[in-house]
Amino acid sequence: MGRIAQEKRIMMCMIKVYCAKNHHQKQLCGECQELQDYALKRLEHCRYGERKSFCNQCPTHCYQKLRKEQIKRVMRFSGPKMIFYHPVIAFRHFFSK
């Protein structure tokens, strides 16, 4: 699996955990779906492609300010919980740093 595909998978899992726990939805709510669509689009058009680093370490920040804050909130909330909901993905992500 390529770097971009892996990042997309992680992003989708984190947003799903966030939405389920904060918005009490089985499916993504409208706000979270918009955020996921935006994040996946940004990943797809990343100028660094498969050579990219993690977004928080990237020299080129491509997120709009509002979206960047939303993603940070999702990651802060979901990151620690990923080990319980998606342990394989969490371990791969942790050891790829």
N, C-alpha and C positions, 0 to 999 in steps of 0.2 A: 504494500500500500504506500503510495507516495505521500510526501509531507503535507501537501495541500489537502488531500483526501482525509488524512489523519486529523488535521486541525479542524476540518469541517465536522467530522464525526464527534470530536471532543466538544466543539462549540454547541452542536445540536443536543448532546447529552446534558451539558451544563445548563442550557436554557430550559430544557425539559424539566430538570430537577428543580430549578428556580421557580418556574411557573407552577408546578404541581404543589410546591410547599408554600408559596406566597400568594398565589391567586386561586388555589384549590381547584384546579382544572385537570381533567384527565387528558384533554388535548390542549395544545397551546392556545392561550387567549389571543386576541387580536394584537395587543401591544407586544407580546413576546414573539408572535409570528412575524411581525414587522421587523423586530430587532434581529431575529434569526435570518430572515431574508436579506437584510442589510449586511450582516456579518458574513454570510456565505458569499454574497456578491463581492464584498471587499477581498475576501480570501481568494476568490476565483480570479480577480484582477490584480493580485499582488505583483508588484513590479519585480520582486525577487524570485518569484516562482518556487520551484522545489528547493532552492537554496536559502529560503527564508528562515529567519530565526523566529522566536516567539514574538508576538506582536508588541508586548511590553518592552522588549529589548531592541526593537526595530528603530533605525535612525530616521525613517520616514513614517510619520503618523498619518494614516489615511482616513481615520474615522472623524466624523463631525464631532464637535465637542459634546453635544448632548448624547450621542450614541456611545461615545467613549466612556462617559460616566455610567451609562446604563450597563455596558459590558463589564466595567470594573465591579459594579454592584453585583452582577450575576456571578462573576468569577469569585469574588470574595465570599459570597454565600455558598455557591455550589462546589467550589474547589475542595474544601475539607470533607464534604459529604460524598464526593465521587468514589471514595474507597468503599463505601457501603452500597452504593447503587450500581457502580460500574467498575469493579475492582481491577479488571484486566486493563481497561483503558487508563485508569488512574496510575497503575504501575508503569505502563508503557510511557505515559506522559512524564511521570516523575523521573524515570531513568533516561529519558531522551534529553533532559536539560543539560 
